[in-house]
Amino acid sequence: MNTKYLEIIKAPLVTEKSSALAQQGQYVFKVDPKANKVEIKNAIEKIFKVHVASISTINAKTKKRRVGRYTGLTNRYKKAIVKLAEGETIDLN
């Protein structure tokens, strides 16, 4: 497997909402902010050996956070909601 694909897909996002989407064949991943939909599709298909039907992407904004008297921002990231072809699944466990 090419390491380029592993740099695009950072990690799966596991939340209550993403778990509900997984029941419908949609999976949520944290991806590289510079990656486009075609690169994300190719990476998902190569890593998990599935067929991707569609992809929606969302740029997550940074949030202000404070630690004591120091303020800063959280890291920005891109979220990809990947819909798989009918009957295919990804085991994220």
C-alpha positions in Angstrom: 0.0 0.0 0.0 1.3 3.4 -0.9 2.1 5.7 2.1 0.7 8.6 0.1 -2.8 7.3 0.7 -2.1 6.9 4.4 -1.2 10.6 4.6 -4.5 11.7 3.0 -6.7 9.7 5.4 -5.8 10.7 8.9 -8.3 8.8 11.1 -11.9 7.7 11.3 -14.2 10.1 13.2 -16.2 8.0 15.7 -19.1 9.9 17.2 -22.8 9.2 17.9 -23.7 10.9 14.6 -21.1 9.0 12.6 -22.2 5.7 14.1 -25.7 6.4 13.0 -24.4 7.2 9.5 -22.5 3.9 9.4 -25.8 2.1 9.6 -26.7 3.7 6.3 -23.4 2.9 4.6 -21.8 6.3 5.2 -18.5 6.6 7.0 -16.8 9.8 8.4 -13.0 10.3 8.2 -10.6 13.1 9.2 -8.6 13.9 6.1 -5.8 16.1 5.0 -7.1 19.7 4.5 -5.4 20.0 1.1 -6.9 16.8 -0.3 -9.6 16.9 -2.9 -12.5 14.5 -3.4 -10.8 12.5 -6.1 -7.7 11.9 -4.0 -9.9 11.0 -1.0 -11.9 8.5 -3.1 -8.8 6.8 -4.4 -7.3 6.6 -1.0 -10.4 5.0 0.6 -10.7 2.5 -2.3 -7.1 1.5 -2.1 -6.9 1.3 1.8 -10.2 -0.5 2.5 -10.7 -2.2 -0.9 -14.3 -0.9 -1.3 -16.2 1.1 -4.0 -17.0 4.7 -3.2 -20.4 6.0 -4.5 -20.1 9.6 -3.3 -18.1 12.0 -1.1 -19.1 15.1 0.9 -16.4 17.2 2.4 -16.5 19.8 5.2 -13.8 22.2 6.3 -13.8 22.2 10.1 -12.9 25.7 11.5 -10.5 26.2 14.3 -11.8 27.0 17.8 -10.3 29.2 20.5 -9.0 27.3 23.5 -7.3 28.6 26.6 -4.8 27.0 29.0 -4.3 29.2 31.9 -3.4 32.7 30.6 -2.4 31.4 27.2 -4.9 31.4 24.3 -4.6 29.5 21.1 -6.5 27.8 18.4 -7.2 24.1 17.7 -5.9 22.5 14.6 -7.9 22.8 11.4 -9.0 19.7 9.6 -11.2 18.5 6.8 -14.0 16.0 7.4 -15.0 13.6 4.6 -18.4 11.7 4.6 -17.9 8.7 2.3 -20.9 6.8 0.9 -20.1 3.3 -0.2 -21.6 1.2 -3.0 -24.6 -0.9 -2.0 -23.8 -3.8 0.2 -20.2 -2.8 1.1 -19.0 -2.0 4.6 -15.8 -0.9 6.4 -14.9 -2.5 9.7 -13.5 0.4 11.8 -12.9 -1.6 15.0 
